[in-house]
Amino acid sequence: MSSEPVILLIPVFNDWESVGLLLPKLEQQLVETDAPVQVLLVDDGSTDEADVSELARRCEQFRHLHKVEILRLQRNLGHQRALAVGLSYVAAQRPCSAVVVMDADGEDSPSDVPRLLTALDEHDHRTVVFAERTKRSESLTFRFFYWLYRIIHLLLTGIPVRIGNFSAVPVGLLKRIVVVSELWNHYAASVVKSRLPLVTVPTQRANRLAGHSKMNLVSLVIHGLSAISVFSERTGVRLIIAGACLSLLTLVGLGTIVTIRLTTDWAAPGWATYTIGLLLLLFGQMLTLVLVYVLGILQKREDAGFIPSRDHVNFVDSVTLIHSEEIGSSDARHSQSENASAIGQ
């Protein structure tokens, strides 16, 4: 058995019912895992208080999940930023061999966790292993908009969308991920941008265990834009090229209109003036948009930005122990939360 544990990092926002159902399923699936396994639930500023006693009761008979803790954040940050804080906290405070990132709702199937860890072992912990969805369980409307988003993402970045958050990260690469400032916006995109080695394992998205998704249309759009923003420089270059091509077509159009107006009598009086004015307006708008975007990118390159490994301590409130095989569930249930200031030391 490996001396260093595997940590399951699970962001939670008001989804404690799903967590209560997910933990026993993880316990069942990790029976044959060699390394000790710990669970770190990242409470993303939930407004519904977790029933610590009930969670501890569900964990009483656990033998394979050696420890279950709740990392409470000072405020709600959103799913991706809660992940950034959780990963940075683990890198700084929790010695481990690997971290498995998964959602709390059960749509990341617990049965796939051992498969991710097996793939990690097969690659000697030298690569990030992502789950690649081969089948989705969402509605037809969601799948249509997701397909549309994948096309837009590919056009703007040149990178196909293949992966989400569900993944296994070896600790050696984790320390390289948490210094990537883009992690604050989008986890998977930041891994891709950092050019770390990664492989995928085909999986099918499972059904939600309880309740309803907290993601609405606005949240999904923000999530998609956050992923694209990680590749802002690449997107900017593509927009400049597209703007240059459209500008060239505009100039060709202007030349064609002037030639027709001066050498033929094909058109009605006044049409050339209106058409030229419209094309010049279009040309000016494209030039302005491209310049604004480029200046924004240049400004961003001068800004150090948010470094998760350095700045995450500002958002950590406390850690509560729910279950520990070492001290027993009854003692863990009454354990005191760690002081947030001690966490940052």
Number of C-alpha atoms within 10 A of each C-alpha: 8 11 11 14 22 26 26 22 24 24 26 25 22 17 21 22 16 19 22 21 17 21 20 16 15 23 18 15 16 19 12 9 16 13 19 20 23 21 23 23 23 26 29 26 20 18 11 10 11 17 11 19 15 12 20 23 16 17 24 17 15 20 16 20 26 18 25 25 20 21 25 24 24 17 15 16 17 16 21 19 20 27 26 25 28 28 28 25 21 21 21 18 12 13 14 21 19 26 26 23 25 23 20 26 26 21 18 24 22 20 15 20 22 17 17 25 23 16 19 23 13 11 14 10 20 17 20 25 26 26 25 20 17 11 11 15 13 11 8 10 9 14 13 11 14 16 13 12 17 17 15 15 20 15 14 18 21 14 16 12 17 13 17 16 20 24 26 31 27 22 20 15 17 20 17 14 24 28 16 20 18 26 28 23 24 25 25 21 22 21 21 15 13 14 8 14 12 17 15 16 16 13 20 16 18 17 14 16 17 16 12 10 9 9 11 9 10 9 12 15 15 13 18 17 15 19 22 21 18 23 20 19 18 15 21 21 16 16 20 18 13 14 17 16 12 16 19 13 14 18 16 12 15 19 13 11 17 15 11 14 18 9 8 9 9 8 11 8 9 9 12 17 12 10 14 18 13 14 17 16 12 15 19 12 12 18 16 12 13 19 14 10 18 18 12 14 15 11 10 13 11 8 8 8 13 16 17 23 22 14 14 23 21 13 19 25 20 19 21 21 22 28 31 23 17 10 10 15 24 15 14 23 21 15 13 11 15 14 13 18 12 9 15 17 8
